[in-house]
Amino acid sequence: MNAQELTQKHKLLECIQCGTCTGSCPVARKANLNVRKYMREVATLGKLTIHAQNELWSCTTCSTCGVRCPKEINPYEFLIDIRSMAVEEGQIAPTIRDALESIFKNGNPWARIRNKRSEWSQGLNLKHVSQGAEVLYYVGCTSAYDLRIQNVAKSLVACFQKAGLNFGVLGDEETCCGSEVYGMGEKGLFEFLVEENMKIFNKYNVKQAVTSCPHGFHAFKNRYNQTSVEVQHHTQLLAKLIDEKKLIFTKEVNKKVIYHDPCFLGKQNNIYEEPRKVIESVPGVKLIEFDRSRARSLCCEGGGGRLWVDIPGPRLAEIRVKDAVEAGAEILAVACPFCLLTIEDAVKTTGNEGKIQIMDVAELLALAI
């Protein structure tokens, strides 16, 4: 893609150089990321430059720049196209290269073999989606392979079973959704994953799916260009099950809970109410809010491939933990595996172990059923 094509695709000539994108970017100061400058170079000078790795790969694709832009431009999408150039030319960190290679070979970025994808579910008596299931629970790579996030999947399964939901899984047939592949700029691999996933969804006549990851939810809903499968995030489905009185609580959880809005659920998809509804429905819970919440929520730095590349400097997740502790929260609730991993790690690096607990909404709910 040349400079003129990029300019037209991303409406760069409509940019009024107000600087809102750079000013609102959560990592701009940390990584010297000036997306307005990059866009101006392409639109007015015709320069196509692959900038320093710490700048280009610092973007978390959180979409804050797009949400705030008065001209409705999405600068982060422009950066993804610049990343595509970097990927094509091999100008990427070894950790990103390895994650992309693992996704192509193994269907996941964690260098784990395909036939261990369903090991997390041993003993849970889950049925395959082909066995008359109405809803596919698409587990996702991180929930399937990461030992900490597996507990989120198990908690969600417990909630679904308690509610009598007719659901099934794909087991070892499941493969990566491609959300972070797209964010890292490897669009050829992303299109391959779209084909693979839609092939298997069509094979089993999947009409409804639920994900526990906002990134997978966003990909299926907004990136796949498909309308045959209705996709929900697990907080949406849990809120529905609670509304329908299918999920009944038997225990109290007497805790102060603060909720962190994941970027791909909130800013990208405007889902703010359902997670709060689920949390507030838990007997004994008192929900408190961050000063920066909803559309102003602070990114955890987990998206856009950032789990596979480290950018030096203070971490936003550490700010999140400190703010939660200062607010008097006992539990910081999340609704995204990336948020859980980055924020739980920040509890350790800020010395707040024992002061606050990080839990997915599904884990919180499982305590009360």
Backbone hydrogen bonds, N-H to C=O, Kabsch-Sander energy under -0.5 kcal/mol:
donor,donor_aa,acceptor,acceptor_aa,energy
6,L,2,N,-2.4
7,T,3,A,-2.3
8,Q,4,Q,-2.2
9,K,5,E,-2.7
10,H,6,L,-2.2
11,K,8,Q,-1.0
12,L,7,T,-2.0
14,E,11,K,-1.5
15,C,12,L,-1.3
23,G,19,G,-2.7
24,S,20,T,-2.2
25,C,21,C,-1.1
28,A,25,C,-0.8
31,A,27,V,-2.4
32,N,28,A,-1.0
33,L,28,A,-1.5
34,N,32,N,-0.7
38,Y,34,N,-1.7
39,M,35,V,-2.5
40,R,36,R,-2.2
41,E,37,K,-2.3
42,V,38,Y,-1.8
43,A,39,M,-2.6
44,T,40,R,-2.8
45,L,40,R,-0.7
45,L,41,E,-1.1
46,G,41,E,-0.5
46,G,42,V,-0.7
47,K,41,E,-2.0
49,T,47,K,-0.7
51,H,49,T,-0.9
55,E,52,A,-1.2
56,L,52,A,-2.6
57,W,53,Q,-2.8
58,S,55,E,-1.1
59,C,55,E,-0.6
59,C,56,L,-0.5
67,V,63,S,-2.5
68,R,64,T,-2.2
69,C,65,C,-1.4
72,E,69,C,-1.3
77,E,74,N,-1.3
78,F,74,N,-1.2
79,L,75,P,-2.1
80,I,76,Y,-1.8
81,D,77,E,-1.5
82,I,78,F,-1.6
83,R,79,L,-2.4
84,S,80,I,-1.7
85,M,81,D,-1.3
86,A,82,I,-1.8
87,V,83,R,-2.9
88,E,84,S,-2.4
89,E,85,M,-1.9
90,G,87,V,-1.1
91,Q,86,A,-2.6
92,I,90,G,-1.5
96,I,93,A,-0.6
97,R,93,A,-2.3
98,D,94,P,-2.7
99,A,95,T,-1.8
100,L,96,I,-2.4
101,E,97,R,-2.5
102,S,98,D,-2.3
103,I,99,A,-1.9
104,F,100,L,-2.0
105,K,101,E,-2.5
106,N,102,S,-3.5
107,G,102,S,-0.6
107,G,103,I,-1.4
108,N,102,S,-0.9
111,A,108,N,-0.6
116,K,113,I,-1.5
117,R,114,R,-2.0
119,E,116,K,-1.2
121,S,118,S,-1.6
122,Q,119,E,-1.7
124,L,121,S,-2.2
129,V,169,V,-2.5
131,Q,128,H,-2.4
132,G,130,S,-0.9
133,A,129,V,-1.0
134,E,166,N,-1.5
135,V,166,N,-1.7
136,L,208,Q,-2.8
137,Y,135,V,-0.6
137,Y,168,G,-3.2
138,Y,136,L,-1.0
138,Y,210,V,-2.2
139,V,137,Y,-0.9
144,A,140,G,-1.7
145,Y,141,C,-2.2
146,D,142,T,-2.2
150,Q,146,D,-2.0
151,N,147,L,-0.6
151,N,148,R,-0.9
152,V,149,I,-1.0
153,A,149,I,-1.6
154,K,150,Q,-2.4
155,S,151,N,-2.2
156,L,152,V,-2.5
157,V,153,A,-2.4
158,A,154,K,-2.1
159,C,155,S,-1.9
160,F,156,L,-2.7
161,Q,157,V,-2.9
162,K,158,A,-2.2
163,A,159,C,-1.8
164,G,160,F,-0.5
164,G,161,Q,-0.9
165,L,160,F,-2.5
167,F,165,L,-1.3
168,G,135,V,-2.3
169,V,127,K,-2.0
173,E,170,L,-1.9
174,E,171,G,-1.4
176,C,107,G,-0.8
182,Y,178,G,-2.5
183,G,179,S,-2.0
184,M,180,E,-1.8
185,G,182,Y,-1.7
186,E,181,V,-1.9
187,K,185,G,-1.7
190,F,186,E,-1.8
191,E,187,K,-2.4
192,F,188,G,-1.7
193,L,189,L,-2.2
194,V,190,F,-2.4
195,E,191,E,-2.1
196,E,192,F,-2.3
197,N,193,L,-2.9
198,M,194,V,-2.6
199,K,195,E,-2.0
200,I,196,E,-1.7
201,F,197,N,-2.5
202,N,198,M,-2.5
203,K,199,K,-2.0
204,Y,200,I,-1.6
205,N,202,N,-1.2
206,V,201,F,-2.9
209,A,230,E,-2.7
210,V,136,L,-2.7
211,T,232,Q,-2.2
212,S,138,Y,-0.7
217,F,213,C,-2.3
218,H,214,P,-2.7
219,A,215,H,-2.1
220,F,216,G,-2.7
221,K,217,F,-2.3
222,N,218,H,-2.9
223,R,218,H,-0.7
223,R,219,A,-2.0
224,Y,219,A,-1.4
230,E,207,K,-3.2
230,E,228,S,-0.5
231,V,229,V,-0.6
232,Q,209,A,-2.3
234,H,211,T,-2.1
236,Q,233,H,-1.0
237,L,233,H,-1.7
238,L,234,H,-2.6
239,A,235,T,-2.0
240,K,236,Q,-1.7
241,L,237,L,-2.5
242,I,238,L,-2.2
243,D,239,A,-2.3
244,E,240,K,-2.2
245,K,242,I,-1.6
246,K,241,L,-2.5
247,L,241,L,-1.1
248,I,246,K,-0.7
250,T,368,A,-2.8
251,K,368,A,-2.0
253,V,283,P,-3.4
255,K,253,V,-2.0
257,V,255,K,-0.6
257,V,286,K,-2.6
258,I,331,I,-2.6
259,Y,288,I,-0.9
260,H,333,A,-2.6
261,D,259,Y,-0.6
265,L,262,P,-0.7
266,G,262,P,-3.1
268,Q,263,C,-2.6
270,N,266,G,-3.2
271,I,265,L,-2.3
272,Y,270,N,-0.9
276,R,272,Y,-0.8
277,K,273,E,-2.6
278,V,274,E,-2.4
279,I,275,P,-2.2
280,E,276,R,-2.8
281,S,277,K,-1.1
282,V,278,V,-0.6
282,V,279,I,-1.3
285,V,282,V,-1.8
286,K,255,K,-2.4
287,L,285,V,-0.6
288,I,257,V,-3.0
293,S,291,D,-1.0
296,R,293,S,-2.3
297,S,294,R,-2.0
298,L,292,R,-0.6
306,R,303,G,-1.4
307,L,302,G,-0.7
308,W,305,G,-2.0
309,V,306,R,-0.7
311,I,309,V,-0.5
318,E,315,R,-0.7
319,I,315,R,-1.2
320,R,316,L,-2.1
321,V,317,A,-2.1
322,K,318,E,-2.3
323,D,319,I,-2.5
324,A,320,R,-2.1
325,V,321,V,-2.5
326,E,322,K,-2.4
327,A,323,D,-1.6
328,G,325,V,-1.3
329,A,324,A,-2.1
330,E,256,K,-2.6
331,I,256,K,-2.0
332,L,357,Q,-3.1
333,A,258,I,-2.9
333,A,331,I,-0.7
334,V,359,M,-2.4
340,L,336,C,-2.2
341,L,337,P,-2.2
342,T,338,F,-2.5
343,I,339,C,-2.7
344,E,340,L,-2.2
345,D,341,L,-1.8
346,A,342,T,-1.5
347,V,343,I,-1.4
348,K,344,E,-1.0
349,T,345,D,-2.0
350,T,346,A,-1.7
351,G,348,K,-1.3
352,N,347,V,-2.7
355,K,352,N,-2.0
356,I,352,N,-1.0
357,Q,330,E,-2.0
359,M,332,L,-2.1
359,M,357,Q,-0.5
361,V,334,V,-2.2
364,L,360,D,-2.1
365,L,361,V,-2.3
366,A,362,A,-2.2
367,L,363,E,-1.1
368,A,364,L,-0.5
368,A,365,L,-1.5
369,I,365,L,-0.8
